């Protein structure tokens, strides 16, 4: 079980953002709490696309707290793996 942050660098106002996902909702929310990201910012709650968009400063904190840095392609693969088998395209 793990938490992951990707290498995306998207501008959002003055911030640069990336994605944070986890193997389970519990892990994702626990990491959000540890790094100071409000739970209300959870996107696609309860779906295979569940994630947070986090600032790079929060990404650094997540990595210090055990998150694994991955490429965007790997993030997509991890999300896809959460789909029920009958809905997967590959």
Helices and strands as residue ranges (DSSP letters): E 3-6, E 10-12, E 15-22, H 25-35, G 39-41, E 52-55, H 56-64, E 68-70, H 72-81, G 85-87
